[in-house]
Amino acid sequence: ELGAKVGYTFDWVRPWVAVRYGLGGHSGIVGETGLDFIFRPSEVFRWTIGPRATFANRDYMETYFGVTPAESVLSGTLAAFSPGGGFKSVGAEFTSRYEFAPQWAVRGEFIYEKLIGDAADSPIVQVGSENQYTAKLGLTYTFSLRLFNN
């Protein structure tokens, strides 16, 4: 996917929106928006928490939540389903970042999403769950690029 994310960080809150276009696997458009509440208990710790919403067009939804008549026959259990575009999920995200060296940090994320609309109505989801959980742990290195000598 190729996309962009735009946001602005105020002192303790950061609204943002992101849009991506599928280059492989799907050719749809998916967007996300959120609002992060930022807590800095010390110079090296940063926590954020906030709501999220995801929306997608028909092409994206067809790829991940649709069931063609042929797929329905092959599965033997899933009904054919053709979702439309719209809101895909709502949820919340919590992140924690610890900077253990000037350019190094460890970051953890916990994300909860509840599939809604046509995504939740998909026979694929009915076999699974509308509640989706994701946990991430990563190591980051921050580098800078000096374009001007000032």
N, C-alpha and C positions, 0 to 999 in steps of 0.2 A: 504494500500500500504506500502511496505517496500522498503527503498531506502537509498541513500546517496547523500550528497551535498558537493562539494569541491570548495573552492575559496581561494583567497589570497587578503588581503587588503594592498594596497600600501597607500601612504599618502592620496590621494584624489580619488582613483579609486579602484574598486573591481570587477575583472572578476570572474565568477563562472559557474559551470555546476552541474546539478543534474539528477539522474536517479532513477526511482521507478518501482517496479514490483507489479502488482495487486495480492492481496491474496484473495480478495472477491469482487464480483461484476464484475470483469474482470480479465483475466489472462494475460494481455498484459504488455508491457513495454512503459513507457512514460518518456521523457527526456525534460529538460529545460536548457536554457543557458541565461546568461544575463551579463550586464556590468553596475555596479552602479557607478555613480558619487556622491561623498560624500561631503557634505557641513556641516561645524560645526560653525555656527554663534556665539555660546557661549559654555561654558563648559557643559551645561545641554540640549542643543538642538542639534539634528542631523537630517539632511534631506538627502535623497538619491533620485536620479532619474536616469532612464536608460532604454535602450531597452531590450526586451525579445523575445525569440523564443522558441516554443514548438514543439516537434516532437513525433511521436508515431508509434508503429508497427501495423500491420494489426489486431491483436487480440483486441487491445485497440480501434482502430477505428471502428471495426465491432460492438463492444459493445455499443459505444456511438453515432455513426453516421450511422450505417448500418440499413437497413430495409429488413427483410426477406420477401420472397413471402407470407408467412402466415400473417405476420404483415401488409403487404400491403393490403391484402384482408380484414383483420379485420378493418383497418383504413378507408378504402373506399376512401381515398384521397392521401395517400402517395404511390409513386412508389417504387418498390423493388430497393434496392441499396446496392452494396457491395464495400465499400471503401478499398483502399490499405493503406499501411503504408507510412509515410513521414512527411513532415512538417504539423502541425496542426494549428498553429497560430503565429502571430507576434504582438508585442505591446510594451507597456511601463508601468512602475510602478513608483509611487511616494510614498515615505514613510516619515513620520515625527515621531520623538521620543523625548519626554520630560522627563528627569529624575528629578522627584520632591523630591526624597529622595535617600540616598546612594545606596539602592538596588532595588528601585521601579521606574517604568517608565510607561508612557502611550504611546501607539503607534497607529498611524493611517496609513492606506494604501489606495491608490486608484490605481486600475489596469485597463488598457484598453487592450483588445485583439481583433484582427481581425482574424476570422477564414479564413484559406486559403486552397488551394488544395482540396482533397477529403472531408475534413471536411466542407468546405464552399459549396461544391456541393451536400451535403446530402439533401434529401427532408425534413428531420426534420428541418434543418437550414433554408431552403427556406420558411417554415411556420413562422419562427421566424426572427432572424437577424444574420448576420455575425459579427456584432459589439457586443462585450460582455464587460460589465462593472462590476467591483466588488469593494466594499468599505468594509473596516474592521476597527474595533476599538478594542483595547485590552489593558489589564493591565498586566505588566510583573514584575516578581520578579527574581532577579539574585542571585544565591547562589554559593558559592565556596566550593570546596572539597580539603582539604590539604592532599596530599599523603605523603609528607615528611616534617619534622620539620626543616626548614632552616631559 
